[in-house]
Amino acid sequence: MKRKICVITGSRAEYGLLKPLMKKISGDADLEMQLIVTGTHLSPEFGLTYKEIEKDGFLIDDRIEILLSSDSPVGISKSMGLAVQGFAEAYRRLRPDIAVVLGDRFEIFSAAAAALVSRVPIAHIHGGELTEGVIDDAFRHSITKMSYLHFTATEEYRERVIQLGEHPDRVFNVGAIGLDNIRSLKLLARPKLEKELAFRLNKHNFLVTFHPVTLEGDTSRRQFRTVLNVLDGTSDTNLIFTKANADAGGRIINAMIDEYVSGNPQKAVAFASMGQMNYLSAMQFVDAVVGNSSSGIIEAPSFKTGTINIGDRQRGRIKAESVIDCPPTAAGIKKALQELYAKKFQETLENVVNPYGKGNASVRIKGILKNYDIPHTLKKAFYTPDVGRTAFKNTTGRRQ
């Protein structure tokens, strides 16, 4: 009997990361892939990106509508409640052998909670990381405690998952799955990219993504206004905006982006969803990824493209030398721009090494999902690691 692997996705960025793994699972004759779509994929405001999934040839087994009509704390909490109910019903119908989730968002937390109660083993990708400026940090570690298999992006993150009480035999350092797309996709040349975006690049260009810092309260408007003011003052520089996600405060940022682009159509363009091909292709040709998105931390170093990481959203993540951290102030962002174009930093970019690996994570993850023996009785004990890091060593995907 085929092992049923249920992949869950709730956002455009997450789907872009999961897509190579989904292809590997779908192409394995011994596996049956199930797909549940939720979150912003089903929202007209965020581009109805489930259509991109169907266009890529994937069959969606269930759609969990969580009514993202409000990004207030109360609205998000209500969406989480709807998500738990919807996923419980989907698991009862689909009866998956393993549920695969990625990351740390609230809808993924809800999917994991329902899977735990439904006794569906959970495989979690990108656990063990820190993003100290957002509530997602707590969601991520909570998902870790609910999960049975763990696929981390670095050895340090693997050790942190083990510190949370997960047995080393079930924690695998496979590298960042997002790098698989860079390895496998034939990215667009500059003229083709400009045609796809309907936008001409300039002498200098920035790829800008700024999300709310959810643990700081109502700071989105003030911080992003500062970002816009500084970037507006750059000369011979065009801006490619990708809009914020459905976190509390995201709609404020998106409205500000629309207003700016409307007033500066020659300098700026915005997308609710660029798609993985366009987004990664653009990363080749920009001077930097600017904002507070994880893509500037994980994917940009593989292109030897600089990152200006603004504020605390990504505080705690492992970063390559190509990442310039700065506070969300005009002076801080201007100083970061000066450092970006300095000769010393540009020379550093030529030799930068991405700490998240070189790709091929999806092959390793698929192999473990296929072959790992998962008992009917799931984990019971809290694993207490031995003294010394050597007790943690297991990055091959083999049982020890």
C-alpha positions as MATLAB code, in Angstrom:
seq = 'MKRKICVITGSRAEYGLLKPLMKKISGDADLEMQLIVTGTHLSPEFGLTYKEIEKDGFLIDDRIEILLSSDSPVGISKSMGLAVQGFAEAYRRLRPDIAVVLGDRFEIFSAAAAALVSRVPIAHIHGGELTEGVIDDAFRHSITKMSYLHFTATEEYRERVIQLGEHPDRVFNVGAIGLDNIRSLKLLARPKLEKELAFRLNKHNFLVTFHPVTLEGDTSRRQFRTVLNVLDGTSDTNLIFTKANADAGGRIINAMIDEYVSGNPQKAVAFASMGQMNYLSAMQFVDAVVGNSSSGIIEAPSFKTGTINIGDRQRGRIKAESVIDCPPTAAGIKKALQELYAKKFQETLENVVNPYGKGNASVRIKGILKNYDIPHTLKKAFYTPDVGRTAFKNTTGRRQ';
ca = [
       0.000    0.000    0.000;
       1.270    3.447   -0.896;
       2.282    5.755    1.939;
       0.067    8.848    1.834;
       2.029   12.073    2.270;
      -0.192   15.110    2.889;
       1.511   18.408    2.052;
      -0.023   21.580    3.498;
       0.519   25.083    2.144;
      -1.002   28.401    3.160;
       1.010   31.076    1.364;
       2.753   31.866   -1.932;
       6.256   31.873   -0.423;
       5.749   28.576    1.377;
       4.430   26.897   -1.781;
       7.482   28.086   -3.695;
       9.687   26.319   -1.156;
       7.597   23.136   -1.070;
       7.168   22.787   -4.824;
      10.374   20.766   -5.489;
       9.456   18.338   -2.699;
       5.907   18.023   -4.031;
       7.296   17.090   -7.432;
       9.540   14.446   -5.889;
       6.678   12.910   -3.908;
       4.288   12.971   -6.886;
       6.890   11.280   -9.064;
       7.459    8.352   -6.702;
       5.351    5.306   -7.564;
       5.440    4.126   -3.941;
       3.967    7.349   -2.554;
       0.600    9.066   -2.837;
       0.720   12.829   -2.466;
      -2.243   14.616   -0.941;
      -2.437   18.403   -0.988;
      -4.332   20.744    1.306;
      -4.422   24.447    0.478;
      -5.424   27.199    2.899;
      -4.641   30.770    3.983;
      -3.827   33.452    1.451;
      -3.917   30.962   -1.441;
      -7.720   31.243   -1.294;
      -7.916   35.033   -0.871;
      -8.625   37.363   -3.826;
      -6.809   40.114   -1.927;
      -3.597   38.074   -1.964;
      -3.886   36.939   -5.569;
      -5.821   33.627   -5.386;
      -2.494   31.836   -5.672;
      -4.096   28.388   -5.530;
      -4.495   28.915   -9.286;
      -0.696   28.884   -9.638;
      -0.626   25.530   -7.860;
      -3.218   24.071  -10.231;
      -1.380   25.584  -13.213;
       1.715   23.688  -12.106;
      -0.257   20.460  -12.472;
      -0.975   19.604   -8.841;
      -4.363   18.269   -7.752;
      -5.713   20.020   -4.652;
      -7.439   17.472   -2.391;
      -8.948   19.983    0.022;
      -9.320   23.729    0.459;
      -9.527   25.058    4.011;
     -11.127   28.506    3.891;
     -10.159   30.524    6.975;
     -11.713   33.860    5.935;
      -8.762   36.243    6.154;
     -10.968   39.332    6.165;
      -9.187   40.909    9.133;
      -5.535   41.101   10.166;
      -6.315   42.168   13.748;
      -5.370   39.835   16.628;
      -9.040   38.910   17.062;
      -9.483   38.278   13.328;
      -6.390   36.077   13.142;
      -7.439   34.133   16.233;
     -10.832   33.456   14.641;
      -9.090   32.319   11.451;
      -7.002   29.907   13.505;
     -10.162   28.435   15.009;
     -11.688   27.912   11.568;
      -8.438   26.340   10.391;
      -8.362   23.773   13.210;
     -11.928   22.722   12.413;
     -11.279   22.533    8.682;
      -8.087   20.513    9.003;
      -9.676   18.073   11.454;
     -12.366   17.326    8.882;
      -9.826   17.047    6.053;
      -7.648   14.577    7.970;
     -10.696   12.458    8.782;
     -11.550   12.256    5.096;
      -8.053   11.886    3.615;
      -6.497    9.691    6.332;
      -2.875   10.641    5.552;
       0.078    8.653    6.901;
       2.206   11.793    7.350;
       1.359   15.510    7.274;
       4.154   17.757    5.953;
       4.282   21.346    7.198;
       6.858   24.078    6.717;
       7.772   27.012    8.890;
       5.962   28.945   11.530;
       2.816   30.734   10.422;
      -0.426   30.694   12.383;
      -2.335   28.636    9.813;
       0.435   26.017    9.868;
       0.273   25.921   13.658;
      -3.465   25.222   13.329;
      -2.820   22.456   10.784;
      -0.303   20.856   13.135;
      -2.607   21.099   16.151;
      -5.409   19.348   14.292;
      -2.988   16.673   13.026;
      -1.747   15.995   16.564;
      -5.284   15.483   17.870;
      -6.106   13.362   14.800;
      -3.012   11.200   15.477;
      -1.455   12.041   12.120;
       2.369   12.064   12.380;
       3.806   15.475   11.463;
       7.000   16.153    9.484;
       8.202   19.707   10.105;
      10.549   21.596    7.778;
      12.630   24.581    8.981;
      12.323   23.988   12.705;
      14.854   25.116   15.287;
      15.248   28.621   13.869;
      14.890   31.939   15.653;
      12.967   35.006   14.491;
      12.846   36.919   17.724;
      10.834   39.868   16.444;
       7.679   37.984   15.556;
       5.092   35.756   17.183;
       5.974   33.092   14.601;
       8.950   32.153   16.806;
       6.620   30.641   19.412;
       4.495   28.979   16.736;
       7.588   27.349   15.223;
       8.813   25.833   18.478;
       5.287   24.678   19.317;
       5.042   22.914   15.953;
       8.380   21.253   16.729;
       6.951   19.751   19.914;
       3.931   18.436   18.002;
       6.033   16.897   15.207;
       7.608   13.465   14.815;
      10.103   14.053   11.995;
      12.198   17.214   11.714;
      14.093   18.622    8.712;
      16.334   21.538    9.648;
      18.326   23.943    7.492;
      21.609   23.985    9.445;
      23.345   21.863   12.060;
      22.876   24.566   14.686;
      19.134   24.495   14.097;
      19.194   20.712   14.332;
      20.854   20.945   17.733;
      18.218   23.427   18.902;
      15.416   21.014   17.951;
      17.176   18.332   19.999;
      17.484   20.793   22.885;
      13.707   21.102   22.720;
      13.539   17.399   23.608;
      13.337   15.741   20.182;
      15.299   12.513   19.679;
      18.347   12.869   17.373;
      17.259    9.865   15.299;
      14.263   11.887   14.093;
      16.051   15.197   13.398;
      17.822   15.648   10.063;
      19.922   18.542    8.811;
      19.054   18.665    5.104;
      19.819   22.330    4.325;
      17.320   24.952    3.200;
      14.727   23.539    0.823;
      14.367   26.934   -0.912;
      17.798   26.494   -2.468;
      16.511   23.550   -4.522;
      14.726   25.990   -6.828;
      17.944   27.888   -7.476;
      19.620   24.600   -8.317;
      16.869   23.263  -10.584;
      15.117   26.209  -12.265;
      16.374   27.781  -15.479;
      16.028   31.390  -14.379;
      15.019   34.179  -16.734;
      17.475   36.448  -18.515;
      17.073   40.170  -17.882;
      15.068   41.024  -21.041;
      12.671   38.133  -20.441;
      12.257   39.123  -16.800;
      11.468   42.715  -17.740;
       8.830   41.452  -20.145;
       7.287   39.193  -17.496;
       7.192   42.022  -14.966;
       6.124   44.639  -17.533;
       8.754   46.835  -15.908;
      12.175   48.107  -16.977;
      15.093   47.719  -14.631;
      17.342   50.690  -13.941;
      21.059   51.171  -13.311;
      20.378   50.171   -9.701;
      17.479   48.039   -8.438;
      16.146   46.739   -5.130;
      13.816   43.829   -4.413;
      11.764   45.018   -1.435;
       9.717   42.866    0.952;
       8.703   44.196    4.350;
       6.473   42.298    6.773;
       5.008   43.446   10.106;
       7.103   42.859   13.220;
       4.264   41.323   15.179;
       5.812   41.434   18.665;
       6.369   45.184   18.520;
       2.746   46.300   18.483;
       1.562   48.889   15.979;
       4.886   49.771   14.314;
       4.169   48.780   10.704;
       3.098   52.179    9.407;
       5.934   54.120   11.024;
       8.695   51.694   10.112;
       7.608   51.181    6.526;
       7.134   54.925    6.009;
      10.783   55.327    6.973;
      11.794   52.598    4.504;
       9.827   54.253    1.688;
      11.243   57.699    2.410;
      14.833   56.458    2.286;
      14.361   54.360   -0.861;
      12.517   57.198   -2.566;
      15.641   59.320   -2.158;
      17.887   56.911   -4.052;
      18.905   57.990   -7.552;
      18.880   55.825  -10.690;
      17.229   53.119   -8.607;
      14.050   51.162   -9.322;
      12.051   49.243   -6.741;
      10.306   45.874   -7.085;
       7.900   45.382   -4.183;
       6.421   42.069   -3.113;
       3.539   42.632   -0.761;
       3.312   41.697    2.907;
       1.661   38.553    4.190;
      -1.523   38.209    6.228;
       0.048   39.003    9.608;
      -1.423   41.688   11.838;
      -0.521   44.992   10.168;
       0.109   43.539    6.722;
      -2.749   45.409    5.079;
      -1.296   48.719    6.253;
       1.971   47.965    4.484;
       0.227   46.816    1.303;
      -1.886   49.976    1.140;
       1.265   52.076    1.476;
       2.939   50.103   -1.318;
      -0.046   50.641   -3.633;
      -0.062   54.361   -2.881;
       3.657   54.699   -3.551;
       3.609   52.704   -6.794;
       0.614   54.693   -8.031;
       2.562   57.904   -7.567;
       5.862   56.541   -8.932;
       5.039   54.196  -11.830;
       8.416   54.700  -13.517;
      10.374   53.916  -10.379;
       8.351   51.165   -8.721;
       6.189   48.124   -9.349;
       4.365   45.850   -6.891;
       3.105   42.258   -6.879;
       0.863   40.320   -4.536;
       2.679   37.253   -5.847;
       5.604   37.252   -8.279;
       5.858   33.485   -8.459;
       9.072   31.641   -7.656;
      10.500   31.916  -11.166;
      10.135   35.700  -11.406;
      11.162   36.288   -7.803;
      14.380   34.283   -7.995;
      15.149   35.631  -11.462;
      14.840   39.183  -10.130;
      17.196   38.333   -7.282;
      19.950   37.838   -9.878;
      19.730   41.404  -11.148;
      19.071   43.566   -8.097;
      21.720   45.304   -6.034;
      20.133   44.015   -2.851;
      17.121   42.412   -1.241;
      15.766   45.075    1.113;
      13.336   44.611    3.991;
      12.901   41.840    6.547;
      11.999   38.726    4.560;
      13.659   35.378    5.210;
      14.455   35.161    1.480;
      17.111   37.824    1.973;
      18.689   35.612    4.614;
      18.348   32.196    2.969;
      18.205   32.556   -0.829;
      19.979   35.841   -1.634;
      23.479   34.676   -0.554;
      23.367   31.923   -3.181;
      23.216   34.647   -5.852;
      25.995   36.619   -4.136;
      23.410   39.374   -3.837;
      23.537   41.668   -0.826;
      20.749   41.930    1.727;
      19.757   44.932    3.815;
      17.927   43.347    6.729;
      15.882   46.007    8.516;
      14.781   45.752   12.132;
      14.227   42.776   14.417;
      11.953   40.433   12.467;
      14.833   38.125   11.467;
      16.885   38.633   14.628;
      18.358   35.301   15.724;
      18.744   33.693   12.302;
      22.124   32.474   11.072;
      23.298   34.967    8.442;
      25.879   34.999    5.659;
      28.406   37.825    5.339;
      26.263   39.230    2.523;
      23.598   40.336    5.033;
      23.773   43.858    6.451;
      21.656   44.313    9.589;
      20.338   47.770   10.384;
      17.737   49.401   12.657;
      14.438   50.629   11.141;
      15.572   54.255   11.207;
      16.417   56.606    8.362;
      20.009   56.942    9.573;
      20.375   53.173    9.949;
      19.021   52.356    6.493;
      21.121   55.067    4.835;
      24.237   53.740    6.541;
      23.405   50.219    5.334;
      23.058   51.499    1.755;
      26.475   53.129    1.998;
      27.976   49.868    3.240;
      26.268   47.937    0.437;
      28.051   49.949   -2.247;
      31.404   50.131   -0.454;
      34.277   48.415   -2.250;
      35.087   46.194    0.726;
      31.561   44.811    0.917;
      31.323   44.261   -2.847;
      34.544   42.254   -2.677;
      33.064   40.209    0.171;
      30.082   39.298   -2.011;
      32.350   37.608   -4.537;
      33.364   34.950   -2.007;
      30.281   34.697    0.184;
      29.244   31.195    1.318;
      25.607   30.415    1.995;
      25.354   28.752    5.436;
      22.101   27.069    4.366;
      23.790   24.737    1.896;
      23.681   24.229   -1.864;
      20.277   22.651   -2.433;
      19.019   19.089   -2.923;
      17.079   19.074    0.358;
      13.886   17.834   -1.300;
      15.546   14.590   -2.447;
      16.706   13.824    1.073;
      13.388   14.759    2.661;
      11.413   12.613    0.229;
      13.645    9.631    0.917;
      13.131    9.894    4.673;
       9.372   10.438    4.338;
       9.229    7.309    2.205;
      11.399    4.980    4.250;
      11.342    6.053    7.882;
       9.565    3.554   10.113;
       6.892    5.461   12.035;
       5.329    3.414   14.862;
       1.610    3.390   15.529;
       2.317    4.745   18.993;
       3.908    8.143   18.515;
       6.635    9.706   20.655;
       6.064    9.709   24.398;
       9.247   10.787   26.129;
      11.090   14.080   26.293;
      14.597   13.350   25.050;
      17.356   14.666   27.319;
      20.529   15.072   25.236;
      23.866   13.773   26.457;
      26.508   16.282   27.425;
      28.492   17.327   24.364;
      27.409   18.024   20.817;
      28.784   14.769   19.408;
      25.698   13.036   20.788;
      23.610   14.958   18.244;
      25.434   13.911   15.100;
      23.090   12.484   12.451;
      22.747   14.443    9.218;
      22.685   11.600    6.703;
      19.067   10.532    6.944;
      20.098    7.116    8.285;
      19.005    5.677   11.599;
      21.765    5.600   14.261;
];
